Amino acid sequence: MKKVYSHLSAEERVRIDELRNRDGLGVNEIARRIGRDKSTISRELRRGLWFASNENDSYRPYRPKR
């Protein structure tokens, strides 16, 4: 059977941000709570880091333009 892949929604990205920065949860727990693989979460966190001044090393969720 073929695996079905889907992009993270804006809501999922915001939820990852909340769970990581507000609640201080790790990748495994975030993945469990939103129902995604831990590799998806770790990739999203790695891609979404804010490097301008690395303010608190916090994750900034990407919000697509509509």
Backbone as CSV, one residue per row, in Angstrom:
resi,resn,N_x,N_y,N_z,CA_x,CA_y,CA_z,C_x,C_y,C_z
1,MET,0.844,-1.181,0.000,0.000,0.000,0.000,0.889,1.244,0.000
2,LYS,0.486,2.232,-0.753,1.242,3.460,-0.908,1.031,4.394,0.284
3,LYS,2.134,5.019,0.752,2.007,5.999,1.827,1.465,7.302,1.262
4,VAL,0.658,7.968,2.056,0.108,9.256,1.659,0.807,10.330,2.490
5,TYR,1.373,11.300,1.794,2.072,12.391,2.462,1.257,13.668,2.343
6,SER,1.337,14.497,3.365,0.661,15.791,3.296,1.519,16.839,3.998
7,HIS,1.408,18.065,3.527,2.148,19.170,4.117,1.544,19.531,5.467
8,LEU,2.358,20.105,6.320,1.837,20.622,7.582,0.947,21.827,7.291
9,SER,-0.156,21.899,7.980,-1.040,23.058,7.823,-0.508,24.210,8.675
10,ALA,-1.010,25.395,8.412,-0.632,26.563,9.212,-1.001,26.340,10.676
11,GLU,-2.138,25.697,10.917,-2.579,25.427,12.285,-1.620,24.475,12.991
12,GLU,-1.135,23.455,12.255,-0.175,22.523,12.847,1.137,23.235,13.179
13,ARG,1.560,24.134,12.316,2.796,24.884,12.567,2.666,25.764,13.814
14,VAL,1.523,26.399,13.964,1.285,27.225,15.150,1.257,26.346,16.395
15,ARG,0.629,25.186,16.289,0.565,24.247,17.427,1.959,23.772,17.817
16,ILE,2.810,23.483,16.828,4.193,23.092,17.105,4.892,24.215,17.861
17,ASP,4.680,25.447,17.413,5.277,26.610,18.070,4.839,26.690,19.528
18,GLU,3.548,26.536,19.777,3.028,26.603,21.145,3.604,25.495,22.020
19,LEU,3.591,24.281,21.505,4.068,23.147,22.292,5.563,23.241,22.583
20,ARG,6.322,23.765,21.633,7.774,23.865,21.801,8.151,25.032,22.703
21,ASN,7.648,26.225,22.399,8.092,27.431,23.102,7.321,27.723,24.383
22,ARG,6.026,27.542,24.370,5.237,27.842,25.565,5.300,26.703,26.577
23,ASP,5.121,25.457,26.060,5.057,24.307,26.957,6.399,23.613,27.149
24,GLY,7.379,23.934,26.294,8.720,23.368,26.431,8.817,21.876,26.150
25,LEU,7.931,21.367,25.295,7.924,19.933,25.013,8.984,19.552,23.989
26,GLY,9.387,18.290,24.037,10.362,17.761,23.094,9.701,17.265,21.818
27,VAL,10.538,16.904,20.877,10.081,16.466,19.556,9.150,15.258,19.652
28,ASN,9.522,14.246,20.434,8.694,13.035,20.529,7.295,13.330,21.060
29,GLU,7.205,14.157,22.087,5.899,14.479,22.674,5.066,15.345,21.737
30,ILE,5.699,16.292,21.057,4.974,17.117,20.082,4.408,16.229,18.985
31,ALA,5.227,15.322,18.468,4.788,14.407,17.406,3.597,13.571,17.868
32,ARG,3.666,13.062,19.076,2.571,12.246,19.613,1.289,13.062,19.723
33,ARG,1.401,14.284,20.190,0.209,15.114,20.409,-0.463,15.565,19.122
34,ILE,0.305,15.826,18.068,-0.343,16.287,16.837,-0.513,15.177,15.805
35,GLY,-0.033,13.977,16.131,-0.250,12.835,15.247,0.619,12.823,14.005
36,ARG,1.840,13.309,14.140,2.800,13.302,13.031,4.048,12.545,13.459
37,ASP,4.846,12.139,12.482,6.089,11.446,12.778,7.095,12.409,13.399
38,LYS,7.939,11.880,14.288,8.916,12.748,14.956,9.906,13.365,13.980
39,SER,10.184,12.684,12.866,11.106,13.257,11.876,10.480,14.484,11.205
40,THR,9.170,14.480,11.034,8.469,15.638,10.466,8.616,16.841,11.392
41,ILE,8.454,16.599,12.685,8.557,17.679,13.668,9.983,18.218,13.730
42,SER,10.957,17.318,13.780,12.345,17.785,13.880,12.763,18.556,12.635
43,ARG,12.319,18.120,11.454,12.616,18.855,10.215,11.981,20.238,10.241
44,GLU,10.737,20.299,10.686,10.037,21.580,10.739,10.726,22.540,11.707
45,LEU,11.148,22.047,12.842,11.847,22.894,13.805,13.191,23.353,13.251
46,ARG,13.889,22.467,12.582,15.190,22.818,12.004,15.027,23.869,10.908
47,ARG,14.027,23.721,10.079,13.785,24.669,8.987,13.253,26.001,9.485
48,GLY,12.528,25.981,10.576,11.838,27.175,11.042,12.586,28.002,12.065
49,LEU,13.842,27.669,12.337,14.568,28.459,13.330,14.816,29.871,12.834
50,TRP,14.748,30.785,13.730,14.935,32.202,13.444,16.413,32.524,13.621
51,PHE,17.078,32.905,12.521,18.514,33.121,12.581,18.934,34.585,12.573
52,ALA,18.028,35.528,12.435,18.405,36.936,12.343,19.260,37.345,13.540
53,SER,18.782,37.092,14.718,19.585,37.365,15.911,19.487,36.192,16.873
54,ASN,18.823,35.125,16.417,18.597,33.931,17.233,17.945,34.280,18.567
55,GLU,16.926,35.121,18.493,16.194,35.499,19.693,15.702,34.253,20.408
56,ASN,16.299,33.932,21.516,15.911,32.786,22.352,15.893,31.465,21.592
57,ASP,16.532,31.400,20.439,16.524,30.186,19.615,15.108,29.683,19.371
58,SER,14.144,30.588,19.324,12.764,30.146,19.218,12.352,29.867,17.778
59,TYR,11.437,28.969,17.653,10.885,28.538,16.379,9.880,29.576,15.906
60,ARG,9.908,29.892,14.621,8.937,30.817,14.034,8.160,30.067,12.957
61,PRO,6.904,29.784,13.180,6.154,29.033,12.173,5.973,29.834,10.896
62,TYR,6.158,29.182,9.789,5.958,29.798,8.479,4.473,29.917,8.227
63,ARG,4.033,31.083,7.847,2.617,31.274,7.517,2.529,31.643,6.047
64,PRO,2.015,30.741,5.221,1.945,31.017,3.784,1.042,32.200,3.467
65,LYS,1.410,32.942,2.432,0.582,34.064,1.980,-0.643,33.524,1.274
66,ARG,-1.736,34.216,1.416,-2.971,33.763,0.758,-3.418,34.778,-0.236
